[in-house]
Amino acid sequence: RGHKCPTKVTNRVFRYAKEAGASYINKPKK
């Protein structure tokens, strides 16, 4: 119940966002 940042969750979120962003950016916008 503390307000500390869960590193596991943060890492997972960052990884998901990174993968999603990379795939989205790598996609050709044509």
N, C-alpha and C positions, 0 to 999 in steps of 0.2 A: 504494500500500500504506500510505499515511499515514493518520492518524486524523482527517484534516480533513473537515469536513462538505461534501459536494458540494452547492453551492447549487442547481444545476439539479435534482437529484433531490429535494432538500428542497422547492423551489418546486413541483415537479410533485406531490409527495405532498400538500403543503398545499392545492394547487388541487383535487386529486381529492377530498380529505377535505372541503374547503369545499363543493364542488359536491354531493357525496353528502349531506353533512349538511344543506345548504340544501334539496335535493330531498326528503330524508327529513322535515325539519321542515315544509316547505311542504305535504307530503301531509296531507290531512285524516284524522285518526285516528278515523274513525267506522265 
